[in-house]
Amino acid sequence: MRKILRDVFCAFSLLLLCACIPEIIPYESILDTPLRHHENGMKLLHAGKIEASKSEFNRCLEIDREYAPGYVGLGLISGIKGDYSNAMDKMNFAGLFTRNRHEAALVHVGIMRIYLMGGEQISTDWLRKTEEHYQKSILLAPEVPDAYYFMGIAYKVALRWDKALQEFLHVVNINGDFAAEASNYISVIQETRKHM
């Protein structure tokens, strides 16, 4: 009888121990998220690896068909390839699926970038339209440097040095993404203004 009780107690203890062990999540699933693939896609895109970035954005959408940043990434690729109509369609489609203010701001920044890429090929009023999306973006997510950075680029392209400088300084003050690039542009603008 004592042996049976001991065996039952051991079996019960083993079951209890197994119940307390947390489920092991496979390593791939932690990395296989739309957010992770979008981040990878953006890094690859900025490195000029278009096809690799496209694979990452497509993987975002395989995991979640309604992941707005995935469509933004694909829209940027279309813009880089000069297909501005398709790029804008993807940005507008992304706008249908935004789930929070950050994603909505990301869509507006994407549209700003398409206007920057296409300029007058898209609209003779590209700068004003870029400013409109800039305003919408910073209302949604004022702490995200992307809108300030690309507005700075737009002003630089339009030769509005003071406004460009103001935007780049804002990016440096946030001290997040694009801070190093903005700092370089500040130096270039200051040097250019010395020789004017």
Secondary structure, DSSP 4 states (H G I P E B T S, - for coil): -HHHHHHHHHHHHHHHHHHHSPPPPPHHHHH-SHHHHHHHHHHHHHTT-HHHHHHHHHHHHHH-TT-HHHHHHHHHHHHHTT-HHHHHHHHHHHHTT--SHHHHHHHHHHHHHHHHHHGGGT-TTHHHHHHHHHHHHHHH-TT-THHHHHHHHHHHHTT-HHHHHHHHHHHHHHTSTTHHHHHHHHHHHHHHHHT-
